[in-house]
Each structure stands twice: as C-alpha cells, then as structure tokens.
Amino acid sequence: MENAKKHSIGRYACVNITNYHTIEFRMFKGTLKVNTILATLQLVDMICDMAVNMSDTEISKLSWTDFVIQIPTNKYPELIMYLKERRLYVNEPVEMNVNEEM
C-alpha cells in the first residue's frame, strides 16, 4: 500500500488511495441512465469483493476474461447486460434496441 501511494499521481488518479481511510474510484463518465449507474456500482462492488477475498498474487495474475467469468449473474444483472451490450462479456453477443444509446 505504501509503495502504491509513493508512486501514485495524486488524488485525481483513476483509483485515488491518498486518503488513509477511503479508496475513491474516478473511472466513470457521467450518465443519467439508471442501468449504467447500477452497472458501475456493481463493477465497483465486484472489484472490492475481489480485493478483499483474493491475494495480491491472484489479483496480479487475473485476466479480464477470468474477471468476467467470476461475475455472479444473479447478483450483478445490470453489469452483465452492460458488458454484453459493449461486447466485453466473454464474446457473447447481445441484441440492442435501436433507441438505446451507448
């Protein structure tokens, strides 16, 4: 943790760890779409769960495919749909409505 803090680019980094008691995620753009907001919250929850339950070695070896495979579909349905719509969910295609905005 101390090593990460020494080499960080400050409080405006993607993941801000400059405060002792908090971790701040700054990697999402603004949106008014409820499903996107829920998906981003679910992604942060999934990242936090993995950070708590996996070792540093396990996390450093984790690929995107390994990460996505571990997402519980019943716990994070909006995240799964968000990733499928953007073709980020293990290459499973999904149909989008013509009126939906990416």
N, C-alpha and C positions, 0 to 999 in steps of 0.2 A: 504494500500500500504506500509506504513512504517513497519507494522508488518511482511509483506511478505519479505521485504528487510532485516529485522533483522534476520530472520530465513532461509534465502537462503544459498545455498552452494557456492555462488560466481558466477562469470561470466561464468563458464563452466557448469552451470545447463541446463536442458532441455529448460527452458524459462528463459532467462537472463534479469533481471529487475534492474540490478545495475546502469545503466546509467539513468539519470533523464529524458531525452527526448526521449528515444528509448526503445523498447522491442525487444529482439533478440530471435528467435526460433532456437534451436540447436538440433532438434529431428529427423532429417532425415539423412539417409546414402546417400552417393554419388551415382549418376547414370548418364548414358548417354541417357536413354530412355526418349524421349520427353513427352510421355503420363504420365510417372511417375513424371517428373518435373512439368508439368502442374497440375497434381493431388495434389502435395504437396503445390503448390502455392494456389490452390483453397481451400485446407483444412485450410491453414493459414488465408485466406480471410474470410472463414466461421467462424472460431474461433474469429477473430477480429470483425466481424459483430455481433456475439452473445454477445461478451464482451461489445460492445457499446450499444446494444439495450435491454439487459436483466439486471435485478437486481442481486446483489450478491446472494440473496436467491434463485432466479430462477435458476441461474447457479449451485449452490451447490446441488440442487435437480435434476439436469439434468442427466439422464442415457445415456449410449451410444445409445440405441435404440431411445430415444427421440431426441438425437442429429442428428442421421442419418435420421430420418423421416423428419426433418426440412430442409434437404439439397434440394434446388431447382434443379430439374433435368435439366432444360433448362439452368441454369446459370453455373452449375458445372458438365458437362457431363464426363470429364476425371476423376474427383473424384469419381463419381458414378461407373464408369467402374472399376476403381482401387479397390474400396471397394467390388464390386461384384466378381471380379476375386479372391479376397482373402477371400471370404465368410464372409465379415464384414458388408454387406448391408442388414440388416433385413432378413437374411437367404434366400435371393433369389438366386438360383443357376444361374450360367452363364457358357457357354462353352468357353474354351480357345483354341487357336490354339496350335498345338503340338510344333511349332517352337518358341513360346513365352517363355521368361524366366521370372521367378518370382523374 
